[in-house]
Amino acid sequence: MRLPDSFRFVLLFWLIMMATLVAEDWGRFRGPQGSGICHDPQPIPTQWNDADHLRWKVRLPGPGGSSPIVVGEHVFVTCWSGYATGGATLGQIENLQRHLVCLDRTTGQQRWCRTVPARLPEDSFRGLFTENGYATHTPVSDGSIVVAFFGKSGVHAYDMQGNPLWQVNVGERRDHRGWGTSASPLLYKHLVIVPATIESNALVALHRDTGDVVWRQQAGGFANTWGTPILIHQGGRAELVLAVPAEIWALNPDTGKLRWYCQSINTQSMCSSIAFDQGVLYAIESGPGGGGAIAVKAGGEGDVTDTHVLWRTTERSRICTPIICDEKLYYFTAGIANCLNARTGDKIYSQRLRSRPTTVFSTPENSAPYLSNRPSSTLEGPSRLGRGQDYSSPILADNKLIYVRRGGEVHVIQLGGKFEQLAVNHLDSAHGDFRATPAASSGKLFFRSSTHLYCIGHSAP
């Protein structure tokens, strides 16, 4: 029986509409392609509090600085326990262990948790290391496998039910600066690409089914690199791109071989990741030895410094990876929102973020010794070496910039060439230290502190 044309049109319309409502996974650090951009059309609240739009709040087994990821109905996040988690003493480092936690996206209920003992010796919890900790690598998943990287304690792969698949050690070095380790893995074809930049000064590609090493690329420049690589497609080929001190490198992700490089930012360390849009790569940094920002046309062979650099500026940002949208580059540093013209590098605006009134909340018992839920404007680290700087990067969701500051303030900024702060949100029940980049999926915003994971949304699915 042939359906009437009018009915077929309505059916096709609804099929298209339903397709646009399928949740987009946020399966790695900074989401799809590492861009920080959520393309899901479902709206996310601009303002919220404990009474409105807080869908759930879950206490985690311990602290951590890794970002949550969202894959289907699963939310994954890592943390640590057993040592330096709070109280009057640090405890015994022999009791240190990491956790990969799987939660239900709708309810926040824990589906499973896997525990990995620490490989010793490990960094002591002191100095600037307290600004990082033992669980800063963000896990990665494609819906059939989830991989957690725990530095010297190895790479651990599980299926979606939490069954162990394999585990591999990719290096046992400790950071000579005492900053710790943080770069996150990514998936490409049949590979798990692990930035073991501190652990072995290498990028290591493991077979996703077995954990066998497929290729390893070692270089001294990795030793001072904390940023996570990105995968781009340019000129009909895939490239694995990473910013290292003073240079940008592009490798063949199938073999690990260097394809091209470019002299970039004069700094002795590189903590942020590369941003990519419309064939152009952007890097910004402010570290020991200098800093700056650069735009480089992707692609090429060998040294492309003289042919591919589009602009350089003296703009700086320490940890934050920028967002690129509509030929504008957005980034945050020291409580200031900045916007550059992505084509020229010219400054469009630089405006200080509005903060909540300063209020000191009680710190929950058993929270980590460096934790605080004071607003960002008053936050200081215990050793003051890190000076309480913000560590998260902004994301773009529902056509709004969303940026989490150290004290738990979540700023919502309007896109465009004129600075407009739509809201500054803070949950009165919030606890801990907020250092992680948030995730967005299916109209929900997920962000974590060192003690809890939070879900914000208009309504329950």
LINTA-V375700 format. One record per residue. N is the residue number from 1. RES is the residue in one letter. PHI is phi as a letter, one per 40 degrees, with the letter a starting at -180 (none if undefined). Layout:
# LINTA-V375700
n = [N:N]
res = [RES:RES]
phi = [PHI:PHI]
This chain:
# LINTA-V375700
n = [1:2:3:4:5:6:7:8:9:10:11:12:13:14:15:16:17:18:19:20:21:22:23:24:25:26:27:28:29:30:31:32:33:34:35:36:37:38:39:40:41:42:43:44:45:46:47:48:49:50:51:52:53:54:55:56:57:58:59:60:61:62:63:64:65:66:67:68:69:70:71:72:73:74:75:76:77:78:79:80:81:82:83:84:85:86:87:88:89:90:91:92:93:94:95:96:97:98:99:100:101:102:103:104:105:106:107:108:109:110:111:112:113:114:115:116:117:118:119:120:121:122:123:124:125:126:127:128:129:130:131:132:133:134:135:136:137:138:139:140:141:142:143:144:145:146:147:148:149:150:151:152:153:154:155:156:157:158:159:160:161:162:163:164:165:166:167:168:169:170:171:172:173:174:175:176:177:178:179:180:181:182:183:184:185:186:187:188:189:190:191:192:193:194:195:196:197:198:199:200:201:202:203:204:205:206:207:208:209:210:211:212:213:214:215:216:217:218:219:220:221:222:223:224:225:226:227:228:229:230:231:232:233:234:235:236:237:238:239:240:241:242:243:244:245:246:247:248:249:250:251:252:253:254:255:256:257:258:259:260:261:262:263:264:265:266:267:268:269:270:271:272:273:274:275:276:277:278:279:280:281:282:283:284:285:286:287:288:289:290:291:292:293:294:295:296:297:298:299:300:301:302:303:304:305:306:307:308:309:310:311:312:313:314:315:316:317:318:319:320:321:322:323:324:325:326:327:328:329:330:331:332:333:334:335:336:337:338:339:340:341:342:343:344:345:346:347:348:349:350:351:352:353:354:355:356:357:358:359:360:361:362:363:364:365:366:367:368:369:370:371:372:373:374:375:376:377:378:379:380:381:382:383:384:385:386:387:388:389:390:391:392:393:394:395:396:397:398:399:400:401:402:403:404:405:406:407:408:409:410:411:412:413:414:415:416:417:418:419:420:421:422:423:424:425:426:427:428:429:430:431:432:433:434:435:436:437:438:439:440:441:442:443:444:445:446:447:448:449:450:451:452:453:454:455:456:457:458:459:460:461]
res = [M:R:L:P:D:S:F:R:F:V:L:L:F:W:L:I:M:M:A:T:L:V:A:E:D:W:G:R:F:R:G:P:Q:G:S:G:I:C:H:D:P:Q:P:I:P:T:Q:W:N:D:A:D:H:L:R:W:K:V:R:L:P:G:P:G:G:S:S:P:I:V:V:G:E:H:V:F:V:T:C:W:S:G:Y:A:T:G:G:A:T:L:G:Q:I:E:N:L:Q:R:H:L:V:C:L:D:R:T:T:G:Q:Q:R:W:C:R:T:V:P:A:R:L:P:E:D:S:F:R:G:L:F:T:E:N:G:Y:A:T:H:T:P:V:S:D:G:S:I:V:V:A:F:F:G:K:S:G:V:H:A:Y:D:M:Q:G:N:P:L:W:Q:V:N:V:G:E:R:R:D:H:R:G:W:G:T:S:A:S:P:L:L:Y:K:H:L:V:I:V:P:A:T:I:E:S:N:A:L:V:A:L:H:R:D:T:G:D:V:V:W:R:Q:Q:A:G:G:F:A:N:T:W:G:T:P:I:L:I:H:Q:G:G:R:A:E:L:V:L:A:V:P:A:E:I:W:A:L:N:P:D:T:G:K:L:R:W:Y:C:Q:S:I:N:T:Q:S:M:C:S:S:I:A:F:D:Q:G:V:L:Y:A:I:E:S:G:P:G:G:G:G:A:I:A:V:K:A:G:G:E:G:D:V:T:D:T:H:V:L:W:R:T:T:E:R:S:R:I:C:T:P:I:I:C:D:E:K:L:Y:Y:F:T:A:G:I:A:N:C:L:N:A:R:T:G:D:K:I:Y:S:Q:R:L:R:S:R:P:T:T:V:F:S:T:P:E:N:S:A:P:Y:L:S:N:R:P:S:S:T:L:E:G:P:S:R:L:G:R:G:Q:D:Y:S:S:P:I:L:A:D:N:K:L:I:Y:V:R:R:G:G:E:V:H:V:I:Q:L:G:G:K:F:E:Q:L:A:V:N:H:L:D:S:A:H:G:D:F:R:A:T:P:A:A:S:S:G:K:L:F:F:R:S:S:T:H:L:Y:C:I:G:H:S:A:P]
phi = [none:c:c:d:d:c:c:c:c:c:c:c:d:c:c:c:c:c:c:c:c:c:c:c:c:b:c:a:d:g:g:d:f:g:c:g:b:c:c:c:c:c:c:b:d:c:b:a:a:c:c:b:g:c:c:a:a:b:c:c:c:a:c:i:b:c:c:c:b:b:b:f:c:b:b:b:a:b:a:b:a:g:a:f:b:i:g:c:b:c:g:b:c:c:c:c:a:b:b:b:b:b:b:c:c:c:b:g:c:c:c:a:a:b:b:b:c:c:c:b:c:b:c:c:c:a:f:c:c:c:c:b:g:b:a:b:c:c:c:b:a:b:g:b:a:b:b:b:b:b:g:d:c:g:b:b:b:b:c:c:c:g:c:c:b:a:a:a:c:b:i:b:c:b:c:c:c:g:c:g:a:a:c:b:c:a:b:a:f:c:b:b:c:b:c:c:c:c:c:a:f:a:b:b:b:b:c:c:c:b:g:c:c:c:a:a:b:b:a:c:c:c:c:b:b:b:c:c:c:b:b:b:b:a:g:g:a:c:b:b:b:a:c:b:d:g:a:b:b:b:b:c:c:c:b:g:c:c:b:a:a:a:c:b:b:c:a:c:a:b:b:c:c:c:b:b:a:f:g:b:b:b:b:a:a:a:b:d:g:i:i:i:b:a:b:b:c:c:g:h:a:g:c:b:d:c:b:b:c:c:a:b:a:c:c:b:a:c:b:c:c:c:b:b:a:f:f:b:b:b:a:b:a:f:g:b:c:b:b:b:c:c:c:b:g:c:c:c:a:a:b:c:c:c:b:c:d:c:b:b:c:c:c:c:c:g:c:c:c:c:c:a:b:c:d:d:c:b:c:b:c:c:c:g:c:c:f:g:c:c:b:c:b:c:b:b:a:f:f:b:c:b:b:b:c:d:c:g:c:b:c:b:b:c:c:h:c:b:c:a:c:c:a:b:b:a:c:c:c:c:b:g:b:b:b:c:c:c:b:b:a:f:g:b:b:b:a:b:b:c:b:b:b:b:b:b:a:c:a:c:c]
